[in-house]
C-alpha cells in the first residue's frame, strides 16, 4: 500500500491505500466532514505541496465512482446475505 496525501481545498489527511481513488474514498468516508460541491480532490504520494504528478479528481467523479462501488457492494450482499 502506498501513502497518500489527500486534500479537498479545505481539509487534508494522510492515509495508506491501494490506489489514489481508494485513498480518496477512504478520506471521504472516514476523515472528511463532507463533499465539496463542484470541488476537487488533490492526491499525491509526495506531500501536500504542488507536484507535477499530483492526481486531481473532481468531486463529481469521486462521488459517482463511490456510489458505483457502494451499489456493487449492495448487490454482492444481496446475492450472499451471509457475508454481511
Order of alpha helices (4+ residues) and beta strands (2+ residues): beta-beta-alpha-beta-beta-alpha
